[in-house]
């Protein structure tokens, strides 16, 4: 069974940091591009960052310079280091895995990040 499990969300004050993790099972992790998306209430889901198996990354303009995505293929885990957090970073953050070969995608259930003073 395919499963993506996010962790590391929580409440943090503006300017603080959080590190999200997504542990994948049931997929060929090295054959998938991994990504983080986020969605705030009443807003469309947006792509935050992607990382290929080889380590190439793409970031949304809104997070570039503050967030860093990385992956550990040996542990089947992708991370999102979030620094200098702002109130408008508040959202549910979702992990996504997309196969190079088929483009078939899987989603995690999400983890809540709340940035508030």
N, C-alpha and C positions, 0 to 999 in steps of 0.2 A: 504494500500500500504506500502511496506517495503521501508524504507529510512534510510540510514546512512549518516550523514552530518558531515564532518570534519571541524575544525576551529582551528585557533591559529598559522598557519604558517606565515612565513615572512622572512625578512632579518635580520641576526644577525651576529655580528663579532665573530671570533674565540675565544673560551673560554666563550662565552655567553650562555644564557639559553633561552629555549622556552618551553611552555606547550601547547600541542595539546589536543583537545577535539574531541570526536566523539559521537554525539547524535543519538540514535537509536529509530525508531518507526516502528510499524507494525510487530514486532517479540516478542516472549516471551524471553525477555532479560535474565532472570535468567536461561534459558535452553540453552544458547549459550556460547561457549567459544569465547572470543573476542581477536583480534590480531591486531597488527600494522605491515604493510609491507612498504617497500620503494623501489623506482626504480629511478635510475639516467639514463640520456640519454645514450643509447648505452650499458647499462648493464642489466642483468637479475634482475627481482624483487626478493627481499630477505625478509625473515621473520626477523622482528626486535624484537618483543616480543609478548607473549601470556599471557592471564590470564583467569583462569577458574572462574566459578561463586563463588567457595569457596575461591578464592584468590591465588591459586597456580600460580606461574609465571615461565616463561622460557624466556631467553634473548639470542640473538645472541652474540657470543664472541666479536664482534666488538663494541658493545655498553654496555656490562656488566660493571657495576660499574659507569656508567655515566647516563644511562637512567633508569627510573622507570615507570612501567605501573601499573595503578590502575583502579578500577571501582566503581561506585556508582549505585548499582542495583535499588535503589529507584528512581533515576533520569534517568535510562536507558542510562548512559553515561560512556564511558571509556576514560581514560586520558593517555597521554605519557609525562612525565616530562623529558626534555632533558637538561642535564647540560654538561659543558665542551665541547661545540660543536666544531667540527673540520670541515675543508673544505670538507672532504670526507663524511660528513653527509649530504651534499647537495643532495636533491632528492625530488621527490613527495612522500608524505607519505599517505598511504591508510589504512582505517579502514576495518576490516573484522569481520563478525559474522558467526559462524559455530554451527549448532544445535548438541547437544549431541545425540539426538535421530536419526536423519536422515543424518547427515553430510552435509546437504544442507547449502550452504554458500551464503552470500550477501556481496557486496562491496560498499564502498563509492566512491565518485568521486575524492578524493585526495586533499591534500593541499600542496603547495610548501614551502619547507624549503631551504633557501639559506644561507650558512655560508661563509662569505667573508669579508676581510679586506679592 
